């Protein structure tokens, strides 16, 4: 082979070397971050502070509330799911002090009709028609519901005690309402775990959320709660003290507590509770059958929709969060905010890793053809590579274990096999989030790029609880 070909080989070798250094270093940083979280979680387990409470929830489900509870459900183009969601919530939450506010837009008659079907004349449901064309933003719709809540309080002379946030596709837990009501006796914000529903028709994309939430809400949120750092709200299965929401609105100088300029207003709500001196709790409870009291949720089954959703999360939490919330609190708080905002960097490192793999394959083929690599890895690089491989093995085990705990062995094994799928989705979402953030810097207002749902989860998953 001629001199030009050797030049190409040398360039490929140089690229491989530099990518190995870059990826190896940042993978190691990520591994140390996760190891720190693992060690904190194991310590909490050993000391008994991470123990999940087990309760007989059969009597809790219908327990009388200590005050009025309001559930806010913003919708846009949710005709396929909202009726079943409302029917389910009304059926498992019989409390008379419950009020469900469903926000619909005047140019979305299908969702309005479906919401009316789901309410079935139950006086505990109030459908609020927004006075503007949709979609605006989720926060705008939530603020409209908050104003309707205020109007009802003025009309009845009765203050609401607890405000819950849910999405149009959520399957609420029968015990959740009473448990949240009790937990707010000692806190201003309470978050229940979220359990994505495994999807028979989307084992690789739609079901990959299972392991992510199983580990995040089985470990990371438990550690954050124990350390006393701010807890991010998931936007579903979370409850706020009514007075705290009023304080947020007053502190921000606007009529509602939800910031319409934010793509992840729910995440910011949880962070702002701590900023205003409120107490937050992450509540993990299992019933007498061992089932976790959690919000079962339906996540995107198509690749494009999953990428759009995660790009919105990444844009709102990482980019907007850095701009809007900054860096406050002590070292533990800084650590957690760094973890929240590492998404774009993780996507870049993952992309580098896959590029490195492709270059290594090409060089291996050339090596088999008799063209030796013009460099040899140093002992330091080999050590770095070995540590990263060991770290990946450990991470795969932890992911398997947390997924197995909630979904069984089969889903736990699938969780390990889905790691490349999750990585590709993260890379694509990072690219999309970066360009969306660049557009926002040019003054383009954020839009409600919501996740579309084709059908209700109860019809599309294999989950005994939802049958």
Secondary structure, 3 states (H helix, E strand, C coil): CCHHHHHHHHHHHHHHHHHHHHHHHHHHHHHHHHHHHHHHHHHHHHCCCCCCEECCCCCCCCCCCCCEEEEEEECCCCCCCHHHHHHHHHHHCCCCCEEEEEEEECCCHHHHHHHHHHHCCCCCEEEEEECCCCCCCHHHHHHHHHHHHHHHHHHHCCCEEEEEEECCCCECCCCHHHHHHHHCCCCCEEEEEEEECCECCCCCCCCHHHHHHHHHHHHHHHHHHHHCCCCCCCCCCEEEEHHHHHHHHHHHCCCCCCCCCCCCHHHHHHHHHHHCCCCEEEECEECCCCCECEEEECCCCCHHHHHHHHHHHHHHHHHHHHHHHCCCCCHHHHHHHHHHCCHHHHHHHHHHHHHHHHHHHHHHHHHHCCCCCCCCCCHHHHHHHHHHHHHHHHHHHHHHHHHHHHHCHHHHHHHHHCHHHHHHHHHHHHHHHHHHHHHHHCCCCCCCCCCCCCCCHHHCECCHHHC
